[in-house]
Amino acid sequence: MTDEEPDSDDEFASERDDLADALAKRPNVSERVADAIRAVPRHEFVPADQRDAAYDDRPLPIGEGQTVSAPHVVAIMADELDLREDDRVLEVGTGCGYHAAVTAELVGAEHVYSIEYVEALAERARENLARAGYGDVSVRHGDGHDGWPEHAPYDAAYLTCAAPEFPDAVVKQVRNGGRLVGPIGDASQRLVRAEKNEDGGLVESDEGPVRFVRMQGGE
């Protein structure tokens, strides 16, 4: 956390409303998810030199070679997960904490568990989340390939980084009937939605091309 005073929320309110209104017009973004985007102060999660662009619908650098996803991607992933109040959700790749905050708006901050491979980002995300009012989100520094078994089973899980496939441990920690979403692939990535069936397998659907940073760890 820097010594700078955080920007006033009202300073960005109209920009955030414009962004949420635009997202609500998309056929794959519900009004409920658009309202979650409307509620979260994205400017509190990006570096100070990126705050003027906080409500542009595009990814932004957050340091450590990582980015925060464009708001429309965050919104689409939330809708694909069909998140409901009180769902227990696992996030792999906390980044700056913005995506976790949007998830918290939909399920409650105390139901969000997020893992970040880069320790400096995990620490910064905790600060960002606390400052923005989402301090009950649980953030752990660790390898996302391992999931977070202590809080399983999860109703839903999602990746904010690209992997060749959903990590086995993450799949195992989602309950039967639960949902997963993430960018799957390497040079070519697709956003994949999966539902875990009763025998533990996944029924997957391809939701289109995406481009994410690669998942770290797994060694």
N, C-alpha and C positions, 0 to 999 in steps of 0.2 A: 504494500500500500504506500502511495506517495504521500508527501506532506501537503499536496494540493487539496483545496476544498472541493468536494464533489460538485458537479454542476447541478443547478436546481432542476428538479424533475419537471417543473412547469415550463422551463426553457425549451424542452423538447416535446412537450405534450402534443402540439399540433402535428409535428412530423410523425410521431408515433401513431396518431390517429389516422393520418393519411396512409401510412404503411399498412395498418390493419384493415382499413377500408378497401385498399387495393387487393389485399390478400383474400378478403371475404368474397370478392367477385370471381375468384378462381373456382372452377368446378370441383377441384380436389382439396379445398380448404373449407371447413365448416365454420359457421359463425362462432361457435364455442371456442375453437382453436384460434380464430382471428382475435377474439376478445382476450385470450391468453397472451398473444403477441402484443396487444394493446396495453396490457397491464404491466409488462416487464420492461424496465428502463434499460434498454440495450446499451445506452451510453455509459452505464455504470460498469459494464463488463469489458469494454474495449480500452486499449491504451489511450492516454490523453491525446496523443497526436492523431488519433483516428476518430475522436468523438464527433467532429463535424460531419463525418460520414456514417455515423452510427445507425441512421435510419434509411440509408441506401439499401436496396434489396440486393446485396452482394456480399460475398465473403470478405473478411478483413483480417489482416495479420494481427496476431496476439503475442508474438514473441516465441522463442524456442523453435522456430521453423514451422509453427502451427498457425491455423486460421480458425476463425469462428464462421460457421456456415451462414449462407445467405438466409434471411428470415423465411423466404418461401420454402426452402428446403426443410428447415426446422418445422414449419407448419405442416407440410405434406407428410413428414415422418410421423408427427403426432397424430394426424388423422388416420394414417395407415395402421397405427397401433391401436386405434379405437380406445383411447385411454378414458377410464371412468374414475369418478371420485373414489378415493381410498384404494385404488389399485396399487400394488407394490411393484415398483419399477426399478430395473437395473440399467444404468447407463455405462457404457464402456467408452471412455474418452471424455473426461470432464472439460478439458480445454480451459476456457475462461469462466465457465459456469453458466453461460447464457442459456444454452439448450436445457440444462437441468432446471433453471428457473421457470422456463416455459412449461416444462413437464410438471413442476411443482404447482403451478397455477391450475393444472387440470386434475391432479390427484391428491394434492396436499404435500407440503414440503417434507413432512416427516415420513413419507412413503417413498422418497427418492433416494437411491443409493448409487453413487457414482465413483468410478475408478479412473485414476489418471496415472499414466506411466511416468510422466515427467514431474519430479517432485516440486520444482519451482512453480509449475503451473497449478499443481494441486493446492499448494499454499495460497497462491494468488486467487484461485477460484473460491476457496473458503472465505477469504476476505471480501471478494466481490459479492458473494451470495449473502453474507452477513450484512454488508452495507446496504444492499438492495432489499433486505427484508426476508431473505430466504435462508436464514441461518440454520434452520432445522434440516436442510438437505445434508445428507451424510456423504462426505468426500474422503476417499482413501487413496493414498499413493500405493500403486502396485501394478501388476501385470494383468491387463484386462482379459487375457486368455484364460486366466484362472477363475474369472468371475468373482463373486463375493458370497461364498457358500453360507456364511453365518446368518444371512438374512433371507435365504431361499426358503420356500419357493416363491418365485416372482410371477406376477400376472403378465408382465411384459418386459422385454429387454430390447435395447437398441444399441447399435454401434455408430459412433460419430467419426469413424476412421475405417478405411477399406481393408478387408480381409479376404483371403481366398475362399473362405467359407465361414459360417457361424462357428465360433469356437465351441468345441465339444462340452467344455465345462459350463459355458453360458447356456447352451441348449439344455443340458441336464438340470440346471437350476431354475428353468422356467417350468411352471406346472403344465400338466397335460391340458390342452385347450387354450394355453397362453399364446401370446403373439410375439414375434421378433421382427425387427426391421433393421436393415443395414446395407451399406454399399459393399457389394460382393464382386471381387475380381482384382486384377492387377493393373496392367496397362489399360485395359478396357473394363469399366466398372458399370454395374447395374444396381439400381435400388431394388432390393428383394424384400418382399413381405412373406413371412412364414407363419403358419399356425402349427403348433405341436399337437399331434394326434395321440390317441390313447396308448399306442404302442411305443411312444417316444420319438417317432419319426416326424419329419417336417413336410408339410404340404406348402410348396413355395409358389409365389407368383412374381413375375418380372414387372416392375413399375416404371422402367425406363432408364436411360443413361444418366449417370452422375459422375462427378469427379471429386474425390475426397483425398486427404493425406492418408498415407498408409499407416496401418496399425503397427505399433512397435511392440517389442517383447516376443514372447513365445519361444524362447530359446531353452 
